[in-house]
Amino acid sequence: MDLKSSFEQAVADSKALSDKPSNDTLLHLYSLYKQATEGDLAGEPPGAFDFVAKAKYDAWGAIKGKTQDQAMQEYINLIGKLKS
């Protein structure tokens, strides 16, 4: 299975996890997903009082420079750990 297919399978698997991951893990998954599908963060940061959007923005920004393939592989690996 190629990387993109494995990533798409991991995304599907993420929706069927038996236990909900911690908020930190969910933010990490979000940032890896966004990096894998869109690349580096672009655009204006959200308002200071939109705490959820700010946390997502910061998490995605923290992995700026990571290639889309690296982000896909890390996402696959993390979902694999969460499934076991």
N, C-alpha and C positions, 0 to 999 in steps of 0.2 A: 504494500500500500504506500502510495507517495505521501509526502508531507501534508499537502493540502487536504487529501482525503482523510488522513489520520487526524488532522486538526478539526475537520468538520465532524468526524465521529466523536472526538473529545467534547466538542461543543454540545452535541446531542446527549452524550453521557452526563455532562454537567447538569442537565435538567432532570436527571433521574437518580441523583445521588441519594443514598438512603438517609444520610445525616446532613443537615445544613451546615456548611462551613462557617467559621468565625467571620466577623466583619472584616478583619485584616486580610484573611484569605480571600474573601469575596472581592475586596478592593484590588488585591494582587491579580486575581483572575480577570477582573474588569480591565485593568491596565494592560495586561498581556493580550487580551482579546482586541482592545482598541489598537494597540501597537501592531498586532498581526494583521488586522484588517484595514487600517487606515494609515499606519506609519506614525511618524513623529507628531506630537501634539501641536495643534495650530489654533489660533483664535484667541479671543480675549478670555481672561479668567472670569469665573462667575462672581457675583456679588459676595461680599464678606459674610452676609447672614444666611446664605444658601449653603449650609454646612455640608450636606450630602454632595451637592455638585462640586463644592470646593475640594472635598476629600477625593472625589473621583478625578478631578482635574490634576490635583497634586500627585496622586498615585500614577497617573498616566505620564505626567511630566517627569517623574522620577526615573523613568526608564528610557528617556529620550536618547536616541542614538543606537538603540538596539535594533538589529535588522528585523524585518518582518518574519523571516525564517527562524531566527533565534527565538522570537516571541512565540511563534507557533509551537516550536519544540518545547519550550518551557511550559506553555499552557498544557500540552499533551502530557508532559511528565507530571505536572501538578495534579491534573485530573486523575491520572493513573494512581498516584499516591492516595488521593481522596477516596477512590473506589475500593482500595484494598483495606 
